[in-house]
Amino acid sequence: MPPHALDLPVEISAQARGLHFRSLVIDTHTDTTQRFIFGDFDLSERHADGSVDIPRMREGGVGAIFFAAWIRSTITGRAAVEKALAQIDAIRRQVNRHSKDLAAARTAGDILRARAAGKIAVLTAVEGAHMMGGDLKVLGEFEARGVSYMTLTHVKNTDWADASTDAAEHNGLSEFGREAIAEMNRLGMIVDVSHVSDKTLADVLEVSKAPVLASHSSCQALCSSPRNLSDEMIRALVKRGGVLQVNFHMGFLSQEFRDVEAAHPEYQQQAAAEAERRFADDEARQILEEDRMVRAMVAEGKLPRVEWTMILDHIDHAVKVAGIDHVGLGSDCDGAQMPFGMEDESKLPRITEGLLRRGYGEGEIQKILGGNALRLMQDVEALGELRRGTNA
């Protein structure tokens, strides 16, 4: 059988290469943090597994990357807070360990300073508000340790916000949830609505004084996962100045992949069970093993192959709905199954090449690669400074 067409190297033109490497490329969501806390992971080495390390970020032209602190939704209270703080500290240790290449960042200005110094800006996110333990003061702890955004839910509801993949409990945001959004606005912390229910998103947009981010979500019009945003949700996000960062996960890009998964839930169940059996004490290895097994199922013909070009399809659709100023990249690397041809951060120049081939102008591509995310950060930070200054 001849090799698949997109197994072959994708030629990056001189125009695309030049544009990509002079642009600010921001990936607003990765889950590599799990590798920092299980074993002695060296971010400076090129690894044969996973998607993120310094050599591959350099090859991909990454200027800024968000590492997410994440724990399972079943862990709550102060235990969740302590685990979140431990992961935040693990991210900072990696930056300190590799300060020649990396710079700790929280703000848009920090990103620009890192770029001027020839370093990759490393930002910290908290993926799931269960990690604040129901205490508004913890938001201040997060902000003081450099957290730039918090995702309001993960796969399960929190005690004050409904998730997209759980049965509704709060009809969106509770009153405490509204207080939490106001406090995030005051702190200049970005509100992330990836993973939240439709009603939660509507409530957030009603309450938040600052634009909000969907840090790693794709388009429901192309793939009906509840983790993706409908056109109506995208338009509502945009009306408040928000940005949709397209997720690269195969199950959020391809309707065909999602349909086969739904028809055969035993595939993912088998992968998860086997990964847990083999790596019971290492959640990072479990994630990587699940990915390996899913890719093997694709090779066996059990699951359909999803090409990297579907990322471009979701960008196209999002731009059509939202406009060029409200779309970016949130890969979900090291936490999801990447499409073929976009296995790791080194492949990001392909997106620039693909967008040029689809007729995007250079300035438009620079907005998608990172300019739109940077602008949102500046808007949120400016409002936080204003509200702190007026005690609003």
Sequence and secondary structure as in RCSB ss.txt:
>XXXX:A:sequence
MPPHALDLPVEISAQARGLHFRSLVIDTHTDTTQRFIFGDFDLSERHADGSVDIPRMREGGVGAIFFAAWIRSTI
TGRAAVEKALAQIDAIRRQVNRHSKDLAAARTAGDILRARAAGKIAVLTAVEGAHMMGGDLKVLGEFEARGVSYM
TLTHVKNTDWADASTDAAEHNGLSEFGREAIAEMNRLGMIVDVSHVSDKTLADVLEVSKAPVLASHSSCQALCSS
PRNLSDEMIRALVKRGGVLQVNFHMGFLSQEFRDVEAAHPEYQQQAAAEAERRFADDEARQILEEDRMVRAMVAE
GKLPRVEWTMILDHIDHAVKVAGIDHVGLGSDCDGAQMPFGMEDESKLPRITEGLLRRGYGEGEIQKILGGNALR
LMQDVEALGELRRGTNA
>XXXX:A:secstr
    GGGS     HHHHHHHHHS EEEEEE THHHHHSS   TTS  SSSS  HHHHHHTTEEEEEEEE   TT 
 HHHHHHHHHHHHHHHHHHHHHTTTTEEE  SHHHHHHHHHTT EEEEEEEE GGGGTT HHHHHHHHHTTEEEE
ES SSS  SSB BTTS  SSSSB HHHHHHHHHHHHHT EEE TTB HHHHHHHHHH SS  EETT  BTTTS  
TTSB HHHHHHHHHTT EEEE   HHHH HHHHHHHHH HHHHHHHHHHHHHH TT HHHHHHHHHHHHHHHHHT
TSS   BTHHHHHHHHHHHHHH GGGEEE   BTTS   BT  SGGGTHHHHHHHHHTT  HHHHHIIIIIHHHH
HHHHHHHHHHHHHHHT 
